Amino acid sequence: MMEAGQLWRQYLIGAVANIAILCTGYSMGWTAPVNIKLTSNDTSQSPLEEKATSDEIAWMGSVLNIGAIIGPFIGGFAASSIGRKWGLMSSAVPLFVGWILVAAATNMAFLYAGRIFWGIAVGMLFTISPMYCAEIATVDSRGALGSFLQSFITVGFLLVYGAGPFISYHAVAYLGVAVVAVFAVSFFFMPESPTYYLLKDRNEDAAQCLMTLRGRSRQGVAAELALLKADVTASMEKTATIRDVFHGSNFKAFYISCALVFFQQFSGINAVLFYMTDIFKASGTDLDPSIATIIIGAVQLVASFITPFVVDRLGRRILLLVSSCGTAIGSTLLGMFFLLTYTGSPVAEKISFLPILALVLFIVTYCWGLGPLPWAVMGELFPIEVKAAAAPIATAFCWILSFLVTKFFPSISESIGMHVGFFIFGACCVAAFFFTLFVVPETKGKSFQEIQAMLGAKNTEPEKA
């Protein structure tokens, strides 16, 4: 008879690992309350010698992505050389450096540098965290742990949205430092991934690690350990370089991962969050922008915590289909509203409720699928030996796209109208629906070997012989 164990342990360990992701959410959402302080005529609110210009604010928003393009390669190297655990732990260094620069800032150069350091941590964490969560999870809870990333990032957003407007600039920075410290101290006591130990031929450490993760005896984890060992042994027979990422089933996993992060970024999530206050203003509501941001942060949080509970029952594909459908409708409705406003149509005033309705629909459905699942799926599709080479490239690609959207969407909106951007995003969401329908495999309940077989890995075996 199989030992019951304590499977809640993997959820607890996954949650502690994702406190680092919470830190990145706090860092990424930092601009929302702080931009108001930096551009305020009340100089006591800002640490800067001069009031920040709109161009400086736009650059500050997008330079984080530059760091996030570099970070995945540092993260990939750290994950394969010092391990998943210590790779995650090392991300606390650029986070701390970023907060020190932000707290000490007297001009924009400090803020640019701080944001780039945060970006490096973001790139590292988005590479290592899905890898770690996929490797510590049982087959039937891998989707839930993979979805923690989106859930915890929204906790970080809500924390900075909620506290930022009501505390001083420096207090926001000190709270950021405190959150990073909580992660570093609590995750220090968490185990390494058993897969990493097996890759380093440390079988006894892998067994102890699995016993900690499952809350079972040595005998109770023997079958799972044997399966993991078989996976790792098979992967170690094939050494993977960057060239291998672009061959056979690896390339299929790679282009599916890249396509999913493309659709994630071109769903328009960054533009929607960037223009949140404009959307609220357009609706004619007299709600304070800070309160409106907190409300949206709370909506994101609730929606994000639904996915981990349902993803392993419903599967990845159905959630991605629902998500791309909902975001397509939300983007198109926003595009229609801003088109009516752009052309000066009197109809816009009569349907002033529409942008908030569209915004909530967009954010809720984004958090169900396009937000968390590209990362969860990426953690599942790549074979063990290819992960450290492929995941950084796909993650860096994601942040290049994020940089393009955040840097150029505002200027495109000013020159040809905001509606054009939202219609493009709507079209990308429709494309995401059909890509998921026809190309993305269902990984629910599948072992890593079964996923590789689905991708046609067996077809590449003869080449290795």
Number of C-alpha atoms within 10 A of each C-alpha: 4 9 12 10 16 13 15 12 15 22 19 14 21 26 20 20 26 26 24 32 29 28 31 27 24 27 25 21 23 22 21 22 22 20 17 16 23 23 18 14 12 10 14 12 17 23 19 19 11 14 18 18 11 11 9 13 18 16 14 22 22 21 22 27 29 21 24 30 28 23 29 32 23 20 30 26 17 21 24 18 14 13 23 28 22 17 24 29 18 18 26 21 15 21 27 20 17 28 25 17 19 25 21 16 20 15 15 22 14 18 22 23 20 28 32 26 28 32 30 27 33 32 31 32 32 25 33 30 29 26 26 27 31 24 23 24 23 18 16 14 22 29 32 26 30 30 29 30 31 29 28 24 27 28 24 27 27 25 22 28 27 19 15 24 19 12 12 16 20 17 14 22 21 15 17 25 20 13 16 23 17 14 21 21 11 13 22 15 11 17 19 21 23 27 25 23 19 22 19 15 14 13 16 12 18 24 22 16 21 26 21 19 28 21 19 19 15 13 13 18 22 15 12 14 21 12 14 20 19 14 19 21 16 14 16 14 10 14 10 19 13 12 10 17 22 15 13 17 23 24 17 20 26 23 15 22 26 21 20 26 25 22 24 26 25 25 30 28 23 17 22 18 18 17 14 20 18 14 22 21 17 19 20 12 14 9 12 11 18 17 13 17 22 19 16 21 24 19 18 25 23 16 19 29 20 16 26 22 15 15 25 19 14 12 15 25 22 15 22 27 22 17 26 29 21 25 32 30 20 30 30 24 23 27 24 19 26 21 19 16 18 14 10 11 12 10 11 21 16 10 11 18 16 19 26 20 14 22 21 17 20 27 25 24 25 30 28 30 27 28 27 25 30 24 27 27 27 26 26 26 25 27 23 23 22 20 24 26 22 29 28 25 20 25 27 25 19 26 26 17 19 26 22 14 20 22 19 13 18 17 12 14 14 9 8 11 18 23 22 17 23 28 21 18 25 27 19 22 29 20 17 25 22 14 17 21 14 8 11 20 17 15 22 21 17 15 18 21 17 13 21 19 13 16 20 15 17 13 11 13 11 7 8 8 6
